[in-house]
Amino acid sequence: LGAFEDNDLVGTVIISCDLRKGWINRLAVDPDYRHRGIAKALIAESEKALRKLGIKIFCALIEDYNAISKKLFKECGYVEHHDITYFSKRDSDEV
């Protein structure tokens, strides 16, 4: 999904689902357009699109240092879960 001003893309979000949970995988807003409600609108549109697929659980993984994103999602009604641990595997330290 994208947010546009005239013909310029100023925000974007990538969503996916696993038939149980909907995921907001990437959310970005051009720095010149931040603090205008664009990120909240993209989250709302993401939820709307996922609801059309029958999804009723919405999730996002946010790195602990990203206080701005954590605040944003909390303002949109998301709850932080301290009881979940994230695992990943990388082929090298450079990726």
N, CA, C and O atoms as a CHARMM CRD file, in Angstrom:
* protein
*
  380
    1    1 LEU  N      0.85200  -1.17700   0.00000 PROA 1      0.00000
    2    1 LEU  CA     0.00000   0.00000   0.00000 PROA 1      0.00000
    3    1 LEU  C      0.88900   1.22800   0.00000 PROA 1      0.00000
    4    1 LEU  O      2.01600   1.18200   0.49400 PROA 1      0.00000
    5    2 GLY  N      0.38900   2.32700  -0.55200 PROA 2      0.00000
    6    2 GLY  CA     1.17600   3.54700  -0.59200 PROA 2      0.00000
    7    2 GLY  C      0.35300   4.76900  -0.24500 PROA 2      0.00000
    8    2 GLY  O     -0.87100   4.78100  -0.37900 PROA 2      0.00000
    9    3 ALA  N      1.05400   5.79600   0.20400 PROA 3      0.00000
   10    3 ALA  CA     0.45600   7.10600   0.46300 PROA 3      0.00000
   11    3 ALA  C      1.10700   8.08500  -0.50400 PROA 3      0.00000
   12    3 ALA  O      2.32900   8.11300  -0.64800 PROA 3      0.00000
   13    4 PHE  N      0.28400   8.87800  -1.15900 PROA 4      0.00000
   14    4 PHE  CA     0.78800   9.77100  -2.19600 PROA 4      0.00000
   15    4 PHE  C      0.40400  11.21200  -1.91100 PROA 4      0.00000
   16    4 PHE  O     -0.66900  11.48700  -1.37300 PROA 4      0.00000
   17    5 GLU  N      1.28700  12.12400  -2.27600 PROA 5      0.00000
   18    5 GLU  CA     0.98200  13.54500  -2.32900 PROA 5      0.00000
   19    5 GLU  C      1.20700  13.93700  -3.77700 PROA 5      0.00000
   20    5 GLU  O      2.32600  13.86300  -4.28600 PROA 5      0.00000
   21    6 ASP  N      0.13500  14.35600  -4.43600 PROA 6      0.00000
   22    6 ASP  CA     0.14600  14.52200  -5.89000 PROA 6      0.00000
   23    6 ASP  C      0.56600  13.18100  -6.48600 PROA 6      0.00000
   24    6 ASP  O     -0.09800  12.17500  -6.23700 PROA 6      0.00000
   25    7 ASN  N      1.62800  13.13600  -7.25200 PROA 7      0.00000
   26    7 ASN  CA     2.09100  11.86800  -7.82200 PROA 7      0.00000
   27    7 ASN  C      3.29100  11.29400  -7.08800 PROA 7      0.00000
   28    7 ASN  O      3.88000  10.31100  -7.53700 PROA 7      0.00000
   29    8 ASP  N      3.65800  11.89400  -5.96900 PROA 8      0.00000
   30    8 ASP  CA     4.84000  11.45800  -5.23200 PROA 8      0.00000
   31    8 ASP  C      4.47200  10.45600  -4.13700 PROA 8      0.00000
   32    8 ASP  O      3.56100  10.69400  -3.34400 PROA 8      0.00000
   33    9 LEU  N      5.18700   9.34200  -4.10500 PROA 9      0.00000
   34    9 LEU  CA     5.01700   8.35800  -3.04500 PROA 9      0.00000
   35    9 LEU  C      5.69300   8.89900  -1.79000 PROA 9      0.00000
   36    9 LEU  O      6.90200   9.12600  -1.78900 PROA 9      0.00000
   37   10 VAL  N      4.92400   9.10700  -0.72100 PROA 10     0.00000
   38   10 VAL  CA     5.47300   9.68100   0.51300 PROA 10     0.00000
   39   10 VAL  C      5.45400   8.68800   1.67300 PROA 10     0.00000
   40   10 VAL  O      6.04200   8.94900   2.72300 PROA 10     0.00000
   41   11 GLY  N      4.78700   7.55900   1.49100 PROA 11     0.00000
   42   11 GLY  CA     4.75600   6.53000   2.52200 PROA 11     0.00000
   43   11 GLY  C      4.37000   5.19800   1.91400 PROA 11     0.00000
   44   11 GLY  O      3.66700   5.14500   0.90500 PROA 11     0.00000
   45   12 THR  N      4.83000   4.13100   2.52800 PROA 12     0.00000
   46   12 THR  CA     4.51200   2.80700   2.01100 PROA 12     0.00000
   47   12 THR  C      4.49700   1.78400   3.14000 PROA 12     0.00000
   48   12 THR  O      5.15400   1.95700   4.16700 PROA 12     0.00000
   49   13 VAL  N      3.74800   0.73500   2.93100 PROA 13     0.00000
   50   13 VAL  CA     3.69900  -0.36800   3.88800 PROA 13     0.00000
   51   13 VAL  C      3.54900  -1.66800   3.10300 PROA 13     0.00000
   52   13 VAL  O      2.84100  -1.73000   2.09800 PROA 13     0.00000
   53   14 ILE  N      4.22700  -2.69400   3.58100 PROA 14     0.00000
   54   14 ILE  CA     4.11500  -4.03300   3.00600 PROA 14     0.00000
   55   14 ILE  C      3.43300  -4.91000   4.04700 PROA 14     0.00000
   56   14 ILE  O      3.86100  -4.97500   5.19900 PROA 14     0.00000
   57   15 ILE  N      2.37400  -5.57900   3.62800 PROA 15     0.00000
   58   15 ILE  CA     1.64400  -6.45600   4.54500 PROA 15     0.00000
   59   15 ILE  C      1.63900  -7.88100   3.99900 PROA 15     0.00000
   60   15 ILE  O      1.78800  -8.11100   2.79900 PROA 15     0.00000
   61   16 SER  N      1.46400  -8.81800   4.90800 PROA 16     0.00000
   62   16 SER  CA     1.32200 -10.22100   4.52500 PROA 16     0.00000
   63   16 SER  C      0.44400 -10.90600   5.56700 PROA 16     0.00000
   64   16 SER  O      0.13900 -10.33400   6.61400 PROA 16     0.00000
   65   17 CYS  N      0.04800 -12.12600   5.26700 PROA 17     0.00000
   66   17 CYS  CA    -0.72700 -12.87700   6.25800 PROA 17     0.00000
   67   17 CYS  C     -0.42400 -14.35500   6.11900 PROA 17     0.00000
   68   17 CYS  O     -0.01100 -14.82900   5.06000 PROA 17     0.00000
   69   18 ASP  N     -0.63800 -15.06600   7.20400 PROA 18     0.00000
   70   18 ASP  CA    -0.42700 -16.51400   7.21400 PROA 18     0.00000
   71   18 ASP  C     -1.75700 -17.24400   7.44100 PROA 18     0.00000
   72   18 ASP  O     -1.77700 -18.37200   7.93300 PROA 18     0.00000
   73   19 LEU  N     -2.84300 -16.60200   7.08600 PROA 19     0.00000
   74   19 LEU  CA    -4.21400 -17.08600   7.21700 PROA 19     0.00000
   75   19 LEU  C     -4.72400 -17.05400   8.65400 PROA 19     0.00000
   76   19 LEU  O     -5.89300 -17.35700   8.89100 PROA 19     0.00000
   77   20 ARG  N     -3.89300 -16.70000   9.60100 PROA 20     0.00000
   78   20 ARG  CA    -4.32900 -16.51100  10.98500 PROA 20     0.00000
   79   20 ARG  C     -4.00000 -15.10200  11.45100 PROA 20     0.00000
   80   20 ARG  O     -4.83500 -14.41900  12.04400 PROA 20     0.00000
   81   21 LYS  N     -2.77900 -14.67800  11.17700 PROA 21     0.00000
   82   21 LYS  CA    -2.31300 -13.35500  11.59600 PROA 21     0.00000
   83   21 LYS  C     -1.95900 -12.52300  10.37700 PROA 21     0.00000
   84   21 LYS  O     -1.46200 -13.03200   9.37300 PROA 21     0.00000
   85   22 GLY  N     -2.22900 -11.22900  10.49200 PROA 22     0.00000
   86   22 GLY  CA    -1.78300 -10.28300   9.48300 PROA 22     0.00000
   87   22 GLY  C     -0.53900  -9.57900   9.99000 PROA 22     0.00000
   88   22 GLY  O     -0.44200  -9.23700  11.16800 PROA 22     0.00000
   89   23 TRP  N      0.40400  -9.36900   9.10000 PROA 23     0.00000
   90   23 TRP  CA     1.69100  -8.79200   9.48300 PROA 23     0.00000
   91   23 TRP  C      1.95500  -7.48600   8.75100 PROA 23     0.00000
   92   23 TRP  O      1.82900  -7.40300   7.52900 PROA 23     0.00000
   93   24 ILE  N      2.31900  -6.47900   9.51400 PROA 24     0.00000
   94   24 ILE  CA     2.83500  -5.24200   8.93100 PROA 24     0.00000
   95   24 ILE  C      4.34600  -5.41300   8.94200 PROA 24     0.00000
   96   24 ILE  O      5.00000  -5.27300   9.97500 PROA 24     0.00000
   97   25 ASN  N      4.88200  -5.71900   7.76800 PROA 25     0.00000
   98   25 ASN  CA     6.28900  -6.08900   7.65900 PROA 25     0.00000
   99   25 ASN  C      7.21400  -4.88800   7.51300 PROA 25     0.00000
  100   25 ASN  O      8.29800  -4.86800   8.09400 PROA 25     0.00000
  101   26 ARG  N      6.81200  -3.92100   6.76900 PROA 26     0.00000
  102   26 ARG  CA     7.63300  -2.73200   6.54300 PROA 26     0.00000
  103   26 ARG  C      6.70700  -1.53000   6.46400 PROA 26     0.00000
  104   26 ARG  O      5.69000  -1.56100   5.77100 PROA 26     0.00000
  105   27 LEU  N      7.06400  -0.48100   7.17300 PROA 27     0.00000
  106   27 LEU  CA     6.29900   0.76500   7.15000 PROA 27     0.00000
  107   27 LEU  C      7.30800   1.89500   7.09800 PROA 27     0.00000
  108   27 LEU  O      8.19600   1.98000   7.94600 PROA 27     0.00000
  109   28 ALA  N      7.17400   2.75800   6.11300 PROA 28     0.00000
  110   28 ALA  CA     8.12000   3.86700   5.98000 PROA 28     0.00000
  111   28 ALA  C      7.39400   5.10100   5.46600 PROA 28     0.00000
  112   28 ALA  O      6.52700   5.01500   4.59500 PROA 28     0.00000
  113   29 VAL  N      7.76400   6.24900   6.02000 PROA 29     0.00000
  114   29 VAL  CA     7.23300   7.53700   5.57700 PROA 29     0.00000
  115   29 VAL  C      8.41900   8.45300   5.30800 PROA 29     0.00000
  116   29 VAL  O      9.35100   8.53000   6.10800 PROA 29     0.00000
  117   30 ASP  N      8.37600   9.14100   4.17900 PROA 30     0.00000
  118   30 ASP  CA     9.42100  10.10900   3.83500 PROA 30     0.00000
  119   30 ASP  C      9.59800  11.08200   5.00100 PROA 30     0.00000
  120   30 ASP  O      8.61100  11.61200   5.51200 PROA 30     0.00000
  121   31 PRO  N     10.83700  11.32300   5.42900 PROA 31     0.00000
  122   31 PRO  CA    11.06300  12.22700   6.56900 PROA 31     0.00000
  123   31 PRO  C     10.41000  13.60100   6.41700 PROA 31     0.00000
  124   31 PRO  O     10.00900  14.20400   7.41200 PROA 31     0.00000
  125   32 ASP  N     10.30000  14.09900   5.19500 PROA 32     0.00000
  126   32 ASP  CA     9.67500  15.41100   4.97400 PROA 32     0.00000
  127   32 ASP  C      8.16500  15.39100   5.20200 PROA 32     0.00000
  128   32 ASP  O      7.53800  16.44800   5.27200 PROA 32     0.00000
  129   33 TYR  N      7.57400  14.20100   5.31900 PROA 33     0.00000
  130   33 TYR  CA     6.12000  14.07900   5.45500 PROA 33     0.00000
  131   33 TYR  C      5.70000  13.44000   6.78200 PROA 33     0.00000
  132   33 TYR  O      4.53500  13.08500   6.96100 PROA 33     0.00000
  133   34 ARG  N      6.63100  13.29900   7.69300 PROA 34     0.00000
  134   34 ARG  CA     6.30800  12.69300   8.98900 PROA 34     0.00000
  135   34 ARG  C      5.51900  13.66400   9.86300 PROA 34     0.00000
  136   34 ARG  O      5.51900  14.87200   9.63000 PROA 34     0.00000
  137   35 HSD  N      4.85200  13.11600  10.86900 PROA 35     0.00000
  138   35 HSD  CA     4.03600  13.87700  11.83400 PROA 35     0.00000
  139   35 HSD  C      2.81100  14.50400  11.17100 PROA 35     0.00000
  140   35 HSD  O      2.34600  15.56600  11.58400 PROA 35     0.00000
  141   36 ARG  N      2.29500  13.83500  10.14000 PROA 36     0.00000
  142   36 ARG  CA     1.07400  14.27900   9.45400 PROA 36     0.00000
  143   36 ARG  C     -0.01200  13.20700   9.49200 PROA 36     0.00000
  144   36 ARG  O     -1.05000  13.35200   8.84700 PROA 36     0.00000
  145   37 GLY  N      0.21900  12.13900  10.23900 PROA 37     0.00000
  146   37 GLY  CA    -0.77100  11.06900  10.33100 PROA 37     0.00000
  147   37 GLY  C     -0.68100  10.02900   9.23600 PROA 37     0.00000
  148   37 GLY  O     -1.53500   9.14700   9.14900 PROA 37     0.00000
  149   38 ILE  N      0.34400  10.11700   8.39300 PROA 38     0.00000
  150   38 ILE  CA     0.46400   9.18200   7.26900 PROA 38     0.00000
  151   38 ILE  C      0.70600   7.75900   7.75900 PROA 38     0.00000
  152   38 ILE  O      0.08800   6.82000   7.25600 PROA 38     0.00000
  153   39 ALA  N      1.59000   7.58800   8.72700 PROA 39     0.00000
  154   39 ALA  CA     1.87700   6.23900   9.23400 PROA 39     0.00000
  155   39 ALA  C      0.63000   5.61600   9.85600 PROA 39     0.00000
  156   39 ALA  O      0.34300   4.43900   9.63300 PROA 39     0.00000
  157   40 LYS  N     -0.10500   6.39800  10.63200 PROA 40     0.00000
  158   40 LYS  CA    -1.34100   5.87700  11.23400 PROA 40     0.00000
  159   40 LYS  C     -2.35500   5.50300  10.16100 PROA 40     0.00000
  160   40 LYS  O     -3.04900   4.49500  10.28400 PROA 40     0.00000
  161   41 ALA  N     -2.44000   6.30700   9.11800 PROA 41     0.00000
  162   41 ALA  CA    -3.36500   6.00100   8.02100 PROA 41     0.00000
  163   41 ALA  C     -2.94700   4.72000   7.30400 PROA 41     0.00000
  164   41 ALA  O     -3.79900   3.91500   6.92900 PROA 41     0.00000
  165   42 LEU  N     -1.64600   4.52800   7.11100 PROA 42     0.00000
  166   42 LEU  CA    -1.16900   3.30500   6.46400 PROA 42     0.00000
  167   42 LEU  C     -1.44700   2.07700   7.32800 PROA 42     0.00000
  168   42 LEU  O     -1.79200   1.01700   6.80600 PROA 42     0.00000
  169   43 ILE  N     -1.30100   2.21200   8.62800 PROA 43     0.00000
  170   43 ILE  CA    -1.63200   1.09900   9.52300 PROA 43     0.00000
  171   43 ILE  C     -3.12400   0.78700   9.43300 PROA 43     0.00000
  172   43 ILE  O     -3.50900  -0.37800   9.33700 PROA 43     0.00000
  173   44 ALA  N     -3.95700   1.81300   9.46100 PROA 44     0.00000
  174   44 ALA  CA    -5.41100   1.61300   9.37100 PROA 44     0.00000
  175   44 ALA  C     -5.79300   0.95300   8.04700 PROA 44     0.00000
  176   44 ALA  O     -6.63100   0.05200   8.02900 PROA 44     0.00000
  177   45 GLU  N     -5.19200   1.38600   6.94600 PROA 45     0.00000
  178   45 GLU  CA    -5.49300   0.78800   5.64000 PROA 45     0.00000
  179   45 GLU  C     -4.98700  -0.65200   5.56900 PROA 45     0.00000
  180   45 GLU  O     -5.61100  -1.50500   4.93900 PROA 45     0.00000
  181   46 SER  N     -3.85800  -0.91400   6.21700 PROA 46     0.00000
  182   46 SER  CA    -3.34100  -2.28700   6.27400 PROA 46     0.00000
  183   46 SER  C     -4.32900  -3.19500   6.99300 PROA 46     0.00000
  184   46 SER  O     -4.64100  -4.28800   6.52200 PROA 46     0.00000
  185   47 GLU  N     -4.81300  -2.73300   8.13400 PROA 47     0.00000
  186   47 GLU  CA    -5.78700  -3.51500   8.89800 PROA 47     0.00000
  187   47 GLU  C     -7.06000  -3.72900   8.08600 PROA 47     0.00000
  188   47 GLU  O     -7.63300  -4.81800   8.10000 PROA 47     0.00000
  189   48 LYS  N     -7.49500  -2.70400   7.38900 PROA 48     0.00000
  190   48 LYS  CA    -8.70600  -2.80400   6.56500 PROA 48     0.00000
  191   48 LYS  C     -8.52700  -3.86600   5.47400 PROA 48     0.00000
  192   48 LYS  O     -9.41500  -4.68900   5.25000 PROA 48     0.00000
  193   49 ALA  N     -7.38000  -3.84000   4.80100 PROA 49     0.00000
  194   49 ALA  CA    -7.11100  -4.81600   3.73900 PROA 49     0.00000
  195   49 ALA  C     -7.04000  -6.23300   4.30600 PROA 49     0.00000
  196   49 ALA  O     -7.54400  -7.17600   3.69600 PROA 49     0.00000
  197   50 LEU  N     -6.42200  -6.37800   5.45900 PROA 50     0.00000
  198   50 LEU  CA    -6.31900  -7.70200   6.07900 PROA 50     0.00000
  199   50 LEU  C     -7.67600  -8.20100   6.56900 PROA 50     0.00000
  200   50 LEU  O     -7.95800  -9.39600   6.49100 PROA 50     0.00000
  201   51 ARG  N     -8.51500  -7.30200   7.07000 PROA 51     0.00000
  202   51 ARG  CA    -9.87100  -7.69700   7.50000 PROA 51     0.00000
  203   51 ARG  C    -10.67000  -8.25800   6.33000 PROA 51     0.00000
  204   51 ARG  O    -11.45500  -9.19000   6.50000 PROA 51     0.00000
  205   52 LYS  N    -10.47000  -7.69100   5.14000 PROA 52     0.00000
  206   52 LYS  CA   -11.17200  -8.19700   3.95200 PROA 52     0.00000
  207   52 LYS  C    -10.80100  -9.64600   3.66100 PROA 52     0.00000
  208   52 LYS  O    -11.55800 -10.36800   3.01200 PROA 52     0.00000
  209   53 LEU  N     -9.62900 -10.07100   4.14500 PROA 53     0.00000
  210   53 LEU  CA    -9.18700 -11.45400   3.97100 PROA 53     0.00000
  211   53 LEU  C     -9.60800 -12.34000   5.14500 PROA 53     0.00000
  212   53 LEU  O     -9.27200 -13.52300   5.19400 PROA 53     0.00000
  213   54 GLY  N    -10.34300 -11.75400   6.08600 PROA 54     0.00000
  214   54 GLY  CA   -10.80200 -12.50700   7.24300 PROA 54     0.00000
  215   54 GLY  C     -9.82500 -12.51700   8.40900 PROA 54     0.00000
  216   54 GLY  O    -10.02700 -13.24400   9.38200 PROA 54     0.00000
  217   55 ILE  N     -8.78300 -11.72500   8.32000 PROA 55     0.00000
  218   55 ILE  CA    -7.76900 -11.67300   9.37600 PROA 55     0.00000
  219   55 ILE  C     -8.27500 -10.79000  10.51200 PROA 55     0.00000
  220   55 ILE  O     -8.81200  -9.70700  10.28200 PROA 55     0.00000
  221   56 LYS  N     -8.09400 -11.27300  11.74300 PROA 56     0.00000
  222   56 LYS  CA    -8.55500 -10.52300  12.91500 PROA 56     0.00000
  223   56 LYS  C     -7.45200 -10.27400  13.93400 PROA 56     0.00000
  224   56 LYS  O     -7.69400  -9.65100  14.96800 PROA 56     0.00000
  225   57 ILE  N     -6.24600 -10.75200  13.65700 PROA 57     0.00000
  226   57 ILE  CA    -5.08500 -10.50100  14.52100 PROA 57     0.00000
  227   57 ILE  C     -4.05700  -9.76700  13.67300 PROA 57     0.00000
  228   57 ILE  O     -3.69500 -10.22800  12.59100 PROA 57     0.00000
  229   58 PHE  N     -3.59000  -8.63200  14.16400 PROA 58     0.00000
  230   58 PHE  CA    -2.63400  -7.80600  13.42900 PROA 58     0.00000
  231   58 PHE  C     -1.34200  -7.71000  14.22600 PROA 58     0.00000
  232   58 PHE  O     -1.37400  -7.46400  15.43100 PROA 58     0.00000
  233   59 CYS  N     -0.20900  -7.90100  13.56500 PROA 59     0.00000
  234   59 CYS  CA     1.08000  -7.97900  14.25400 PROA 59     0.00000
  235   59 CYS  C      2.13800  -7.15100  13.53200 PROA 59     0.00000
  236   59 CYS  O      2.04500  -6.89300  12.33200 PROA 59     0.00000
  237   60 ALA  N      3.13400  -6.74800  14.29200 PROA 60     0.00000
  238   60 ALA  CA     4.30900  -6.07400  13.73900 PROA 60     0.00000
  239   60 ALA  C      5.49700  -6.41100  14.62200 PROA 60     0.00000
  240   60 ALA  O      5.38000  -6.43800  15.84700 PROA 60     0.00000
  241   61 LEU  N      6.62400  -6.66300  14.01000 PROA 61     0.00000
  242   61 LEU  CA     7.86600  -6.85300  14.74900 PROA 61     0.00000
  243   61 LEU  C      8.62300  -5.53200  14.72000 PROA 61     0.00000
  244   61 LEU  O      8.89400  -4.99100  13.64800 PROA 61     0.00000
  245   62 ILE  N      8.96200  -5.01700  15.89000 PROA 62     0.00000
  246   62 ILE  CA     9.65300  -3.73400  15.99300 PROA 62     0.00000
  247   62 ILE  C     10.88900  -3.93900  16.85500 PROA 62     0.00000
  248   62 ILE  O     10.80800  -4.48500  17.95600 PROA 62     0.00000
  249   63 GLU  N     12.02800  -3.49800  16.34700 PROA 63     0.00000
  250   63 GLU  CA    13.26100  -3.63300  17.12000 PROA 63     0.00000
  251   63 GLU  C     13.17100  -2.78300  18.37600 PROA 63     0.00000
  252   63 GLU  O     12.60400  -1.69100  18.36200 PROA 63     0.00000
  253   64 ASP  N     13.73600  -3.29700  19.46300 PROA 64     0.00000
  254   64 ASP  CA    13.58100  -2.68600  20.77600 PROA 64     0.00000
  255   64 ASP  C     14.05600  -1.23400  20.82300 PROA 64     0.00000
  256   64 ASP  O     13.49100  -0.42600  21.56100 PROA 64     0.00000
  257   65 TYR  N     15.07500  -0.89500  20.05500 PROA 65     0.00000
  258   65 TYR  CA    15.61000   0.47600  20.08600 PROA 65     0.00000
  259   65 TYR  C     14.71400   1.48400  19.37200 PROA 65     0.00000
  260   65 TYR  O     14.91100   2.69000  19.52100 PROA 65     0.00000
  261   66 ASN  N     13.73200   1.01400  18.59900 PROA 66     0.00000
  262   66 ASN  CA    12.91300   1.90100  17.77200 PROA 66     0.00000
  263   66 ASN  C     11.71300   2.43100  18.57100 PROA 66     0.00000
  264   66 ASN  O     10.57300   2.01500  18.36500 PROA 66     0.00000
  265   67 ALA  N     12.00600   3.35200  19.48100 PROA 67     0.00000
  266   67 ALA  CA    10.97300   3.88900  20.37700 PROA 67     0.00000
  267   67 ALA  C      9.86600   4.61100  19.61900 PROA 67     0.00000
  268   67 ALA  O      8.70700   4.56700  20.03400 PROA 67     0.00000
  269   68 ILE  N     10.19800   5.26800  18.52900 PROA 68     0.00000
  270   68 ILE  CA     9.19300   6.01500  17.76100 PROA 68     0.00000
  271   68 ILE  C      8.15700   5.05600  17.17600 PROA 68     0.00000
  272   68 ILE  O      6.95500   5.30800  17.26600 PROA 68     0.00000
  273   69 SER  N      8.61600   3.96700  16.58200 PROA 69     0.00000
  274   69 SER  CA     7.67600   2.99400  16.00900 PROA 69     0.00000
  275   69 SER  C      6.87100   2.29700  17.09500 PROA 69     0.00000
  276   69 SER  O      5.67900   2.04200  16.92100 PROA 69     0.00000
  277   70 LYS  N      7.51300   1.98700  18.21100 PROA 70     0.00000
  278   70 LYS  CA     6.78800   1.35600  19.31700 PROA 70     0.00000
  279   70 LYS  C      5.67600   2.27300  19.81700 PROA 70     0.00000
  280   70 LYS  O      4.56300   1.81500  20.07800 PROA 70     0.00000
  281   71 LYS  N      5.96800   3.54700  19.94800 PROA 71     0.00000
  282   71 LYS  CA     4.96200   4.52900  20.38500 PROA 71     0.00000
  283   71 LYS  C      3.82300   4.60900  19.37400 PROA 71     0.00000
  284   71 LYS  O      2.65300   4.63400  19.75600 PROA 71     0.00000
  285   72 LEU  N      4.15700   4.64900  18.09700 PROA 72     0.00000
  286   72 LEU  CA     3.15200   4.72100  17.03500 PROA 72     0.00000
  287   72 LEU  C      2.18500   3.54300  17.11500 PROA 72     0.00000
  288   72 LEU  O      0.96900   3.73300  17.10700 PROA 72     0.00000
  289   73 PHE  N      2.72000   2.33700  17.19300 PROA 73     0.00000
  290   73 PHE  CA     1.85000   1.16700  17.21800 PROA 73     0.00000
  291   73 PHE  C      1.01400   1.11500  18.49400 PROA 73     0.00000
  292   73 PHE  O     -0.14300   0.69600  18.45400 PROA 73     0.00000
  293   74 LYS  N      1.57500   1.52900  19.61200 PROA 74     0.00000
  294   74 LYS  CA     0.78600   1.59100  20.85000 PROA 74     0.00000
  295   74 LYS  C     -0.36300   2.58100  20.69900 PROA 74     0.00000
  296   74 LYS  O     -1.47400   2.32000  21.16100 PROA 74     0.00000
  297   75 GLU  N     -0.10000   3.71900  20.05300 PROA 75     0.00000
  298   75 GLU  CA    -1.16000   4.71000  19.81500 PROA 75     0.00000
  299   75 GLU  C     -2.25500   4.16000  18.90700 PROA 75     0.00000
  300   75 GLU  O     -3.39500   4.62100  18.95400 PROA 75     0.00000
  301   76 CYS  N     -1.90900   3.17800  18.08400 PROA 76     0.00000
  302   76 CYS  CA    -2.88500   2.55200  17.18300 PROA 76     0.00000
  303   76 CYS  C     -3.55900   1.33500  17.81600 PROA 76     0.00000
  304   76 CYS  O     -4.28200   0.60300  17.14000 PROA 76     0.00000
  305   77 GLY  N     -3.32300   1.12100  19.11200 PROA 77     0.00000
  306   77 GLY  CA    -4.01100   0.05400  19.82600 PROA 77     0.00000
  307   77 GLY  C     -3.26400  -1.26000  19.93300 PROA 77     0.00000
  308   77 GLY  O     -3.81200  -2.23800  20.44100 PROA 77     0.00000
  309   78 TYR  N     -2.03000  -1.30600  19.46900 PROA 78     0.00000
  310   78 TYR  CA    -1.24300  -2.53300  19.54800 PROA 78     0.00000
  311   78 TYR  C     -0.67300  -2.69100  20.95800 PROA 78     0.00000
  312   78 TYR  O     -0.39400  -1.71000  21.64600 PROA 78     0.00000
  313   79 VAL  N     -0.51000  -3.93800  21.36500 PROA 79     0.00000
  314   79 VAL  CA    -0.01500  -4.26400  22.69800 PROA 79     0.00000
  315   79 VAL  C      1.35700  -4.92100  22.56100 PROA 79     0.00000
  316   79 VAL  O      1.53900  -5.84400  21.76700 PROA 79     0.00000
  317   80 GLU  N      2.31100  -4.43600  23.33700 PROA 80     0.00000
  318   80 GLU  CA     3.65200  -5.02000  23.33700 PROA 80     0.00000
  319   80 GLU  C      3.64900  -6.30600  24.16100 PROA 80     0.00000
  320   80 GLU  O      3.11200  -6.33800  25.26800 PROA 80     0.00000
  321   81 HSD  N      4.25000  -7.36500  23.61600 PROA 81     0.00000
  322   81 HSD  CA     4.30400  -8.66400  24.28900 PROA 81     0.00000
  323   81 HSD  C      5.73700  -8.94600  24.72100 PROA 81     0.00000
  324   81 HSD  O      6.60600  -9.20100  23.88700 PROA 81     0.00000
  325   82 HSD  N      5.97100  -8.90000  26.00100 PROA 82     0.00000
  326   82 HSD  CA     7.31100  -9.15300  26.53100 PROA 82     0.00000
  327   82 HSD  C      7.58700 -10.64400  26.69000 PROA 82     0.00000
  328   82 HSD  O      8.70600 -11.04300  27.01200 PROA 82     0.00000
  329   83 ASP  N      6.56500 -11.46300  26.46600 PROA 83     0.00000
  330   83 ASP  CA     6.71300 -12.90500  26.63900 PROA 83     0.00000
  331   83 ASP  C      7.03000 -13.63500  25.33400 PROA 83     0.00000
  332   83 ASP  O      7.02800 -14.86500  25.29700 PROA 83     0.00000
  333   84 ILE  N      7.30000 -12.89000  24.27300 PROA 84     0.00000
  334   84 ILE  CA     7.61400 -13.49100  22.97900 PROA 84     0.00000
  335   84 ILE  C      9.08200 -13.20900  22.67000 PROA 84     0.00000
  336   84 ILE  O      9.55200 -12.08100  22.81500 PROA 84     0.00000
  337   85 THR  N      9.79100 -14.23600  22.24800 PROA 85     0.00000
  338   85 THR  CA    11.19000 -14.09200  21.87200 PROA 85     0.00000
  339   85 THR  C     11.31400 -14.29500  20.37000 PROA 85     0.00000
  340   85 THR  O     10.74900 -15.23400  19.81000 PROA 85     0.00000
  341   86 TYR  N     12.04600 -13.42100  19.73600 PROA 86     0.00000
  342   86 TYR  CA    12.25600 -13.45500  18.28700 PROA 86     0.00000
  343   86 TYR  C     13.54400 -14.21500  17.99300 PROA 86     0.00000
  344   86 TYR  O     14.57900 -13.96000  18.60900 PROA 86     0.00000
  345   87 PHE  N     13.47500 -15.14200  17.05600 PROA 87     0.00000
  346   87 PHE  CA    14.64900 -15.88700  16.62200 PROA 87     0.00000
  347   87 PHE  C     14.91300 -15.58300  15.15600 PROA 87     0.00000
  348   87 PHE  O     13.97800 -15.38900  14.37900 PROA 87     0.00000
  349   88 SER  N     16.18000 -15.54200  14.77900 PROA 88     0.00000
  350   88 SER  CA    16.54700 -15.42400  13.37200 PROA 88     0.00000
  351   88 SER  C     17.83100 -16.20000  13.13800 PROA 88     0.00000
  352   88 SER  O     18.55500 -16.53400  14.07600 PROA 88     0.00000
  353   89 LYS  N     18.09800 -16.47900  11.88200 PROA 89     0.00000
  354   89 LYS  CA    19.32800 -17.15700  11.49000 PROA 89     0.00000
  355   89 LYS  C     19.87700 -16.42000  10.28300 PROA 89     0.00000
  356   89 LYS  O     19.14300 -16.13700   9.33600 PROA 89     0.00000
  357   90 ARG  N     21.14900 -16.11300  10.31300 PROA 90     0.00000
  358   90 ARG  CA    21.78000 -15.36100   9.22600 PROA 90     0.00000
  359   90 ARG  C     22.94100 -16.17100   8.66000 PROA 90     0.00000
  360   90 ARG  O     23.66100 -16.85800   9.38400 PROA 90     0.00000
  361   91 ASP  N     23.09600 -16.06900   7.36300 PROA 91     0.00000
  362   91 ASP  CA    24.21500 -16.75600   6.71900 PROA 91     0.00000
  363   91 ASP  C     25.55600 -16.12600   7.06800 PROA 91     0.00000
  364   91 ASP  O     26.58800 -16.79600   7.03300 PROA 91     0.00000
  365   92 SER  N     25.54200 -14.82800   7.40900 PROA 92     0.00000
  366   92 SER  CA    26.77400 -14.14900   7.80900 PROA 92     0.00000
  367   92 SER  C     26.41600 -12.91900   8.62600 PROA 92     0.00000
  368   92 SER  O     25.25300 -12.51800   8.67200 PROA 92     0.00000
  369   93 ASP  N     27.40800 -12.32000   9.27100 PROA 93     0.00000
  370   93 ASP  CA    27.18100 -11.10900  10.05700 PROA 93     0.00000
  371   93 ASP  C     26.90100  -9.89700   9.17400 PROA 93     0.00000
  372   93 ASP  O     26.42000  -8.87900   9.67100 PROA 93     0.00000
  373   94 GLU  N     27.18800  -9.98200   7.89100 PROA 94     0.00000
  374   94 GLU  CA    27.02300  -8.84900   6.98100 PROA 94     0.00000
  375   94 GLU  C     25.60400  -8.69300   6.44100 PROA 94     0.00000
  376   94 GLU  O     25.29900  -7.68400   5.80500 PROA 94     0.00000
  377   95 VAL  N     24.74300  -9.65600   6.67800 PROA 95     0.00000
  378   95 VAL  CA    23.38200  -9.56100   6.12400 PROA 95     0.00000
  379   95 VAL  C     22.39200  -9.09200   7.15300 PROA 95     0.00000
  380   95 VAL  O     21.20600  -8.95800   6.85200 PROA 95     0.00000
